[in-house]
Amino acid sequence: MKMRAGYSIFLLILSLTVCNAGKLSNTFYKNTCPQVEKIVREIIQIHTRNNPSLGAQLIRMQFHDCFVRGCDASVLLDTVNNSKAEKEAIPNQSLGGFDVIDDIKAATERVCPKVVSCADILALAARDAISAPFKKLMWSVQLGRRDGRVSLATEINGNLPSPFANFTSLVQLFKGKGLNVNDLVVLSGAHTLGDSRCGAFSRRLYNFTSKSDADPSLDPTYAKILRKQCPNPASPAITVEMDPGSSLSFDNHYYDILLQKKGLFVSDAALLTDKNSYKIVTRLQRSRSLFFTAFAKSMKKMAAIGVLPGNAGEIRQNCRVVNPGKN
């Protein structure tokens, strides 16, 4: 049976609409909430003055969100009944900045109710917290994400890179998210910010091969310093800078310490075990501007992982809980 021309055109338009449904855009809120970026930026500026580590907290939160179920703000959801949410899983228990996202969401709801997703707020907030000290935007953020309705602590394992992971495991994990070796090395540069609990690396100091020895890939002098900071057994109350002397500055100093064999985690040291990865490390170490440019590109890729298409998910009115029923 022949289709009428008009019906064929309708199907073509419908097909194109579906194909483009999940795409992000720089102008997504141009007509529905043009103030959103200004709102986020102003609130972030207030919070960063009181909390210089906010950039580290929010970039980590966005990373942990996007690697589990995609960039759908599932990491923001609270536990309901006996089903523990992502934020309850051990790797996420040290996440911070949820209160900041709450403040931004409340502000956007007052101006543009039921319009701006929590996933988009998180992407903007992470960018703006990193950008605040530079007084300029360090990368562009495309918008149009939808919020997921599911958050399970049981889905964390196998989706977030472990600080104990070797190079092969890291590459496989990143490849599964649509990211390559260059993205792995570049995004690891975010370790120039923030700190870590001793338990994430103490095995490298005391019992690396079950013979009460230290990891030979870790600088011995630095290992001695770390042992003074982190007694054995590790205390969850003690934290150490991931990039010593530069943990509040977003820069390429991480690659300096990496080449000095002072990367805190096994997963940091792993970047030096592959020839191609090593070359990328040395290139980024030589140029801060190159690192900033590369980071912007990799963040754009990472922030688009698993974006919910069309009308999937919802626009949460409260980032901590799903809406009653469906939008």
Buried (B, 14 or more C-beta within 10 A) or exposed (E): EEEEEEEEEEEEEEEEEEEEBBEBEEEBBEEEBEBBBEBBBEBBBEBBEEBBBBBBBBBBBBBBBBBBBBBBBBBBBBBEEEEBBBBBBEBBEBBBBBEBBBBBBEBBBEBBEEBBBBBBBBBBBBBBBBBBBEEEBBBEBBBBBBBBBBBBBEBBEEBBBBBBBEBEBBBEBBEEBEBEBBBBBBBBBBBBBBBBBBBBBBBBBBBBEEEEEBBEBBBEEBBEBBBEEBEEEBEEEBBBBBBBEBBBEBBBBBBBBBBEBBBBBBBBBBBBEBEEBBEBBEBBBEEBEBBBEBBBEBBBBBBBBBBBBEEBBBBBBBBBEBBEEEE
